[in-house]
Amino acid sequence: MRKPTRVVLPAVAVLAFTGLAAPAAQAAPRVVLDQGHVDVVGIAFEDGAFDLHVHDEEHGAEYAPSQVELVAKPGAEIAVPADPAYRFLGTPGGRVWVLPQVQDPELLWPGIGAEEIEAGVFTGDALKVDVVGVSGPGDLSVFTTDAFGTPSVLVDSGNGLPDRINTSAGGHLHANWAFEAPGRYQVKVKVTGTVAATGQKVSAVATYCFKVEQ
């Protein structure tokens, strides 16, 4: 695996060739990721603390969540299936925007990755990924589908939060991320584990920004 490059964007852009600088209060533009393999929730553990980041697998780069806008392009829009098992997405035939579990090269392929954490660091290698808050114009669901198309719901903000996704050190998970309306969302995630050597419970919280295009 390529070693990712940690990227920290500056708060201001200096225009060297003119000697001018942007105003100090001007925030740097977010990196826009709208296709390819991206660990939306990348998890590392360094110096006794979690490092939560966005890992762009396509380019071997990592970003702080605040630096990135994760985009569901118009091609992610589908109709809610008539199957009652998909009722959590809304009314059959209604519209929903899904970043898929199986890769579509035209869309963002979101993962949850803890490959940077070695086995034995956490008790039972267990890590808990809790979605603790979602703000936006609609609900967010995260779910997997089996070979027969049957969904297993991991997160449903329309049914109350927090919701938990269990993963492990060295683990990697892909699922469907479904947004029920176009617009901007903020998804707050908390990761927790128990350090095997000390029994200490450690956690970290990060907020991820999504844009759903119509």
C-alpha positions in Angstrom: 0.0 0.0 0.0 1.3 3.5 -0.8 2.1 5.5 2.2 -0.4 8.4 2.2 0.8 12.0 2.2 -0.7 14.0 5.1 -1.9 17.3 3.6 -2.5 20.5 5.7 -4.0 23.3 3.7 -3.0 26.9 4.6 -5.5 29.3 6.0 -4.5 32.0 3.5 -3.1 32.0 0.0 -0.1 34.2 -0.6 0.2 35.7 -4.1 3.9 35.7 -4.3 4.2 37.1 -7.8 2.4 40.3 -6.8 3.4 40.5 -3.2 -0.3 40.5 -2.2 -1.9 38.2 0.3 -5.5 37.2 0.9 -7.2 38.6 4.0 -6.4 36.7 7.1 -10.1 35.9 7.8 -10.5 34.2 4.4 -10.8 30.4 4.8 -8.9 28.2 2.4 -11.2 26.4 -0.1 -12.1 22.9 0.6 -10.7 20.0 -1.4 -13.6 18.6 -3.4 -13.7 14.8 -3.7 -16.5 13.5 -6.0 -15.3 10.1 -7.4 -12.9 7.3 -6.7 -12.0 5.3 -3.6 -12.0 7.5 -0.5 -12.0 6.4 3.1 -14.5 9.0 4.3 -13.6 7.9 7.9 -10.0 7.1 8.0 -8.7 6.0 11.4 -5.2 6.0 12.7 -3.8 5.9 16.3 -0.6 7.9 17.0 1.0 9.0 20.2 -1.9 7.7 22.3 -4.6 9.5 20.4 -6.9 8.8 17.4 -6.2 10.6 14.2 -9.5 10.9 12.2 -9.0 11.9 8.6 -10.2 11.6 5.0 -8.0 9.2 3.0 -8.0 9.8 -0.8 -6.9 6.3 -1.9 -6.7 7.4 -5.6 -3.9 9.9 -4.9 -2.4 8.6 -1.7 -3.3 11.7 0.3 -4.9 12.4 3.7 -6.8 15.4 4.8 -8.4 16.7 8.0 -12.2 16.3 7.7 -12.6 20.1 7.8 -10.5 20.5 4.7 -12.7 18.3 2.4 -16.1 18.5 0.7 -17.4 15.0 -0.2 -19.7 15.2 -3.1 -22.6 13.0 -4.3 -23.0 13.9 -8.0 -26.3 13.9 -9.8 -25.6 10.4 -11.1 -26.0 9.1 -7.6 -29.8 9.8 -7.7 -32.0 6.7 -7.8 -35.6 5.8 -7.1 -36.4 4.3 -3.7 -37.1 0.5 -4.3 -40.6 -0.8 -3.9 -39.3 -3.6 -1.7 -40.6 -3.0 1.9 -37.1 -3.8 3.2 -36.0 -0.4 1.8 -38.8 1.6 3.6 -36.1 3.3 5.7 -35.1 5.3 2.6 -38.6 6.8 2.2 -41.6 6.4 -0.1 -41.2 3.8 -2.9 -40.4 5.7 -6.1 -39.2 8.7 -4.2 -35.7 10.1 -4.9 -32.6 9.3 -2.9 -28.9 9.9 -3.6 -26.7 6.8 -2.9 -22.9 6.6 -2.8 -22.7 2.9 -3.5 -21.2 -0.1 -1.6 -19.9 -1.5 -4.9 -17.6 0.9 -6.8 -19.0 3.0 -9.7 -16.0 4.8 -11.3 -18.2 7.9 -11.9 -19.1 8.3 -8.2 -17.4 8.6 -4.8 -16.8 5.2 -3.3 -16.9 5.8 0.4 -15.1 3.5 2.9 -14.3 3.3 6.6 -10.7 2.3 7.0 -8.5 1.4 10.0 -5.7 -0.3 8.1 -3.2 2.0 9.7 -3.8 0.4 13.1 -1.9 -2.7 14.0 -3.4 -5.8 15.6 -3.1 -5.9 19.4 -3.2 -2.2 20.0 -6.9 -2.3 21.1 -8.7 -4.9 23.2 -10.1 -7.5 20.9 -8.9 -5.3 18.0 -12.4 -3.7 18.4 -13.2 -0.2 17.3 -16.6 1.5 17.6 -17.6 4.1 15.0 -20.7 6.0 16.2 -22.6 8.4 14.0 -23.7 10.8 16.7 -25.2 13.7 14.6 -26.4 14.5 11.1 -27.5 18.0 10.0 -28.9 18.7 6.6 -32.0 18.9 4.4 -32.8 15.2 4.7 -32.0 12.0 6.6 -28.8 9.9 6.1 -28.7 6.1 6.0 -25.7 3.9 5.9 -26.5 0.3 4.9 -25.0 -2.8 3.3 -26.6 -5.2 0.9 -26.0 -8.9 0.5 -25.8 -10.9 -2.7 -29.6 -11.0 -2.9 -30.0 -7.3 -2.5 -31.3 -7.5 1.1 -30.3 -4.4 3.1 -28.8 -4.3 6.6 -29.2 -0.9 8.1 -26.1 0.4 10.1 -27.2 4.0 10.4 -30.5 5.7 10.0 -30.6 9.3 11.2 -34.4 9.4 10.7 -34.8 6.8 13.4 -32.7 8.4 16.1 -29.0 8.6 16.8 -26.3 7.6 17.8 -26.0 4.5 15.6 -23.0 2.3 15.7 -20.8 0.7 13.0 -18.4 -1.9 14.5 -15.0 -2.3 12.8 -11.6 -3.5 13.9 -7.9 -2.7 13.7 -6.7 -3.3 10.2 -10.3 -3.4 9.0 -11.9 -1.9 5.9 -15.7 -1.5 5.3 -17.6 -0.3 2.3 -21.4 0.4 2.5 -24.1 2.5 0.8 -24.4 6.1 2.0 -27.9 7.3 1.2 -29.0 11.0 1.4 -32.7 11.7 1.1 -32.5 15.3 -0.3 -30.1 17.4 -2.2 -28.0 20.0 -0.3 -25.2 20.2 2.3 -24.9 17.8 5.2 -22.6 17.7 8.3 -22.1 14.2 9.7 -20.5 14.0 13.2 -18.7 10.8 14.0 -17.1 9.5 17.2 -14.6 6.6 17.2 -13.9 4.7 20.4 -11.5 1.9 21.5 -9.9 0.5 24.6 -6.1 0.4 24.6 -5.1 -3.2 25.3 -1.9 -2.4 27.3 -3.6 0.0 29.8 -7.3 -0.6 29.6 -7.8 3.1 28.9 -10.8 4.0 26.8 -9.9 6.6 24.1 -12.1 8.4 21.7 -12.1 11.2 19.1 -14.8 13.1 17.3 -14.8 14.6 13.8 -17.4 16.2 11.5 -17.5 15.4 7.8 -19.0 17.7 5.2 -21.1 16.3 2.2 -22.7 18.0 -0.7 -25.5 16.3 -2.6 -26.0 17.6 -6.1 -29.3 17.5 -8.0 
